[in-house]
Amino acid sequence: MASLFHQPVCPFSRKVRLVLGEKKFAVEFVEERPWERRLDFLMLNPSGEVPVLVGDAGTIAGHYAITEWLEEKGGALPLLPSGGLARAEVRRLIAWFDDKFHNEVGRLITYEKIDRRFMGASAGGGGPDMETVRIGLHNLGLHLEYLTFLLEQRNWLAGEDISIADLTAGAHLSCLDFTGDVPWKSWPVVRDWYARIKSRPSFRPLLADNVAGLRPPAYYADLDF
């Protein structure tokens, strides 16, 4: 069986886990703390970043490469549309969340609130910089406004069918949901979309994730939030 090296509250790992779940591909999950720079893991991926998929076909490092490879393999549900322009829109939104959203929002919040708790002082660990967190929360509102704009025109983020764009966005928002930082009541359109994502069987393992010393809000695992 293939193994996925991942970090539980990492949006890129979570995206791959959701794609695996939607396609019903079975893998063994191996938790990895990339900040530890473990030599055996660096042998798999010299960048030291998760996720990494290891199987009979070889080693595939990086969320882009893994999700594209999984889509080519097929599985239970296609997650990229067949048309060129439609695929381009899905990939545009994937990049929006993996690059823009992560750098402007997710990295500022989850890194400060989660990752730094487990990193040694020499690696930049310690308590969160709340000014950085406040900047991330401000930027979050701008992105939720854009999501509302998209979802008022479409059934799913990139069109009428669920795609990797939805799973990518859901993965990033789920990390912020874990820390209780998404003001869902202020963004009902996005909340309704996220509830659909959250209710899918592929999402259930994410709702069971645990981080030592950090408890998510009670509504995190509640499908009717």
C-alpha positions, -999 to 999 in steps of 0.1 A, spaced: 0 0 0 12 35 -8 21 59 21 13 96 24 37 116 46 16 145 58 12 170 86 -24 170 100 -31 207 101 -13 215 68 -36 227 40 -15 211 13 -15 178 30 -52 181 36 -59 189 0 -42 156 -10 -61 137 16 -94 151 3 -85 141 -33 -75 106 -21 -108 103 -3 -129 115 -32 -112 91 -56 -114 63 -30 -77 55 -32 -64 37 0 -31 48 15 -13 46 48 -10 80 65 23 88 81 25 119 102 56 140 96 68 171 113 87 189 86 103 214 109 122 185 125 142 180 93 143 142 98 170 127 76 150 98 63 123 122 52 147 145 35 159 115 15 123 113 1 120 151 -5 151 173 -2 129 204 2 117 189 35 81 198 28 49 177 30 30 160 15 50 132 -1 34 101 -16 54 69 -17 42 38 -35 50 11 -61 51 38 -88 79 57 -69 80 88 -48 60 119 -57 67 150 -37 46 181 -36 8 187 -36 6 199 -72 24 169 -85 5 144 -63 -30 158 -72 -23 159 -109 -10 123 -108 -40 112 -89 -63 128 -114 -45 110 -142 -50 77 -124 -87 82 -124 -105 69 -94 -141 72 -83 -146 109 -91 -131 131 -118 -120 164 -102 -109 183 -133 -134 193 -161 -128 181 -196 -128 215 -213 -97 235 -216 -111 268 -204 -129 251 -175 -97 234 -165 -79 267 -166 -104 282 -142 -100 253 -118 -63 257 -119 -65 295 -114 -85 290 -82 -62 263 -70 -33 287 -74 -53 314 -57 -56 294 -25 -23 276 -25 -4 308 -32 -23 340 -26 -46 328 2 -19 308 19 6 337 19 -19 364 29 -40 345 54 -33 309 62 4 311 68 0 342 90 -25 324 113 -18 287 114 20 290 114 17 314 143 -9 295 162 1 259 155 35 254 139 55 276 162 42 257 193 63 227 183 94 244 168 125 249 189 136 284 197 165 281 173 140 273 145 118 303 153 94 286 177 76 302 206 43 320 212 23 335 183 29 370 171 -6 384 174 0 414 152 8 389 124 -24 370 132 -44 402 131 -31 410 96 -41 375 85 -76 379 100 -81 412 82 -70 396 49 -93 367 55 -123 390 53 -112 401 18 -109 366 6 -143 355 20 -158 384 1 -143 371 -31 -156 336 -23 -190 350 -18 -189 367 -52 -179 334 -69 -205 313 -51 -234 337 -58 -228 329 -95 -219 292 -94 -229 260 -78 -193 252 -69 -163 275 -69 -152 269 -105 -185 259 -120 -214 235 -117 -195 205 -105 -172 200 -76 -135 201 -85 -100 202 -70 -106 240 -66 -133 233 -40 -111 207 -22 -82 231 -21 -102 260 -7 -119 236 18 -85 223 29 -72 259 36 -103 270 54 -104 238 74 -71 247 90 -85 281 100 -117 264 112 -95 242 134 -82 273 152 -116 289 153 -108 319 132 -134 318 104 -164 341 112 -189 319 95 -220 338 107 -209 368 88 -205 349 56 -235 327 51 -229 319 14 -195 307 21 -207 288 52 -233 269 32 -207 259 6 -183 248 33 -210 228 50 -214 209 17 -177 202 16 -176 194 53 -204 168 49 -186 147 23 -172 114 34 -137 124 23 -138 152 49 -145 130 79 -109 120 87 -100 157 88 -126 163 115 -109 137 137 -75 152 135 -58 160 168 -30 184 177 -13 179 211 -22 207 235 -46 224 211 -83 217 210 -105 229 181 -138 247 188 -168 225 195 -184 232 161 -153 221 142 -166 185 139 -203 196 138 -218 192 103 -247 215 113 -226 245 124 
